Each structure stands twice: as structure tokens, then as C-alpha cells.
């Protein structure tokens, strides 16, 4: 207990030192929750009868405080049409009040993800010191998990979608499971590339009705929301155009984008991405049909593997791996625990930020060290001193990578847009966004930036591998004896056995 407390105290001291002494200088003084700007603009545009997927959103965005309206600084809306009524409702509020409401929702989503990680790790609420320590450690890890903090800082709906996915295993229990799961799945559908992971949790008629029903409602609702603008066909075309505009820019963290950045030809990069995606889907499908994994663990496995399949993703989308990482820190044993934690730290580091903000090298290294301390405090057992080397190695490695990345800085949108930047009137939203990225300097093919993004994907693969082994071990078939010595029955052990308190 004393050693666990020491690890947690050191982690808190580390992150506080980072915040107080080496916190990076902020960039341009833009509006808070920068990505929320597009949801707000899209909802307002749809509310007054405009096309939210066109450049019309700029009419609202340029009125937002701290947005520079003297040049083109469009942030296109590309969310599913299903969410337009929600964004339209929020857009009725003044910007300052809307950001406070949305910030509260993001804070609730963050709390849900942390609680879901503890429950997935087999930890149940208890009035004990050991539970309190582990709960605080999970909170510390959440506050140091780069994709999650990036999502919250930018006001990204991806955080809310991940929280909804994490809720599904719990709302599937008890009463009115179909209705509750339907609502959670619809919230997850606000970020479709995250919601698709719910397919791994379909293990019964009820879960199938709720999850597939939510998918049908999402498609139907989206068609109705865009009835005057070409419906689903229009939205599908828009996604293709936007994906093409972003396919190879530095903020895209996909197998395809990383392969291109490392020098692969477009056709070869696409083939590599397709091959990895097909292989990942096949293996996850086998895991989902295997009786060696409990239903909730299948969702955790698919969540860790999902980034290897995405054709379009940004850093905050990797928040989907958070719950799996916490569960592994609580449940993995021996060498497998080290593998799991290394993967979690690699996913949780803000690798691209080392190039975007060279002044943040020390801060990011200390944040990763604090995350490592938090995972040590979550670990089962009391052999904590042997894990201290992990903390030092994690921080030192990220600092070393940061020194290299600082020599090849990457610009950030919209801080580096030229003061007189404008695009031709005929450009649509996707073309405008692509031109802005080129003008900012984010569209260059840089092997170093590709390698930095590749670390995040590698971390997901490591977490997935660790979960494959750790969760299979816990759900392996065990033998129990009945009263008659010869009578033996095989049954699966509980996949979420409570973690022993120490």
C-alpha cells in the first residue's frame, strides 16, 4: 500500500511540476474548443436552411470571438447529418454559453471513460484506501493520456462518442436494456468511425436489436436531415472529397498516411493499408466468435485494434484505446503487464505535438512519466520498485524523440495561415480546407512526421496484442469439482474478476 501511494504521489508531483515550470507557450489566441467551432457553425447553418457541408458555415464561424475574419479560416463541418438537430439546438445559445455547456458534457464524458476503465479492469467501488488510490491513479492517467486531453481541449465529439461506447456494456445489463443501449449507440454514432466498434459487442438478440437498430435510425435520420441537399449520397460524396483533401497531410494518423509519409507510392500505401485492415478485421472477428473471450472483453479488443482499420483519423480518435489500456494495467500480470503498459504509454504520448510545439518537449516527457507513475499505481501486486525503471525510460525516450523532432518543426493550423490568405470563390469546403493546410505547411511529405504518427499506431498494436493474451488467460476454461469426485464440469471463469485489494 505504501509503495502504491508513493507511485501515485510521485505521478501527481511530476504532472504538477510540468504544469508549473515547463508548460509550453500557447499558440495563437483562438477560440476555446477550436473544433467545436465547426459543430456550432454547422448547426447554425442547418437551422437557417443552409447547407452545413458547404462554405456557408463560414458565415457563422467568422462571427465567433477570436476567429480572424479578415482571411479565409474555414473549419468545415463533416459530422454525420444525424447530429445536426443537436448542433442546431446548441447553436441557439450564445457562443460563450454554448462552450460552457459543451465543456460540461466533455467533462462528464471524461469521467465516464475513467470509471469504465476501472470497471473493465475488475475494480468495483469500495470504501477502502486501496480503491481510492487506484481510482486517483486512473484519473491521473486520464489527465496524462494525450489523445483524450487533445480531444477535450479541442472540444471534439470523439470524446463523447468514446464515452458512449464505454457505456454500452453497462447499459446492456439490468432493465430496459434495449432502450438504454439504443440511446448510447446513437450518441456513439456522432463519430461513425468510432461507433463501428460496437459491432464487436453484438452477442445476443437484445444487443443486436439495440445496436443495429441504432445504426438504422442513424442512417434514416441522416437522410431526413439532408433531405434537401442530396441526402446520404451527398454526405458520402462529401466524405470522399474531404478524405482526399486530407489523405496525406501530417495530422492524418492512418496506415495509408504514414506509409505515404515514409515514401511509399500512393498505390502501394493504399495496398498496405487495405492489407492491414483486412487482416485486423479477420483476427478481431475470430476473437469475437471465440468463447475464450467474454463479451465485454471483445469490445475492449476491438477498441484497441480499431485504429489499424481507420481510413481517416486524427489524434483524438485514439481515445477509444483508453479504457482497454486502464483495464490492462489492472488485469495483466508479469511480463505481459510491462508489454501492456509500454503500449499504453506509446498510444498516450502526443508524438506529433513534439514537432508542432518544440517548446513542449520537457512538458510532454514529464507528462508521459506521470502517466507511467499512474500505471504503476494501478498495477496488481506490490512489486512496484521493479517498475520504476519504466518511468525513467518512458520519459527519457520521449524527450530524446522530442529533441530530434524539434529540428524539423511542423506548423499548426490556423496559426501559420498567411494574413491575406483567400481561396477562389468557386472552391467548395473540402477544397478550401485542403488549400488552408497547404498554405499552413501541414501537407508536406515528411518521413519524421510519418514516423511520429506511426508510434501511435504501433502502440495500438501492442495494446491489442497484450489484451489478446491477458484477457484470453483470464477467460480460459477452468475445472471445478462437484461433490462427486468423478463429476467434473467445465465453465468459463469470470472475465472481470475483481482485482485483489492490497
Secondary structure, DSSP 8 states (H G I E B T S, - for coil): -HHHHHHHHHHHHHHHHHHHHS-----S---SSTTHHHHHHHHHHHHTT--TTSGGGHHHHTTSTT--TTS-------S-GGGHHHHHHHTTS-HHHHHHHHHHHHHHHHHHHHHHHHHHTT----SSHHHHHHHHHHHHHHHH-HHHHHHHHHT-HHHHHHHHHHHHHHHTSSSSHHHHHHHHHHHHTTSHHHHGGGGGG--SHHHHHHHHHHHHHHHHHHHHHTTTTTHHHHHHHHHHHHHHHHTTSTT--SHHHHHHHTT--HHHHHHHHHHHHHHHHHHHHHHHH-TTS-HHHHHHHHHHHGGGT-SS--GGGGGGGHHHHHHHHHH--HHHHHHHHHHHHHHHS-HHHHHH-GGGHHHHHHHHHHHHHHHHHHSSSS--GGGHHHHHHHHHHHHHHHHHHHTT----TTTTS-TT----TT--HHHHHHHHHHHHT-----HHHHHHHHHHHHHHHHHHHHHHHHHHHHTSEEEEE-SSTT-EEEEE--TT------
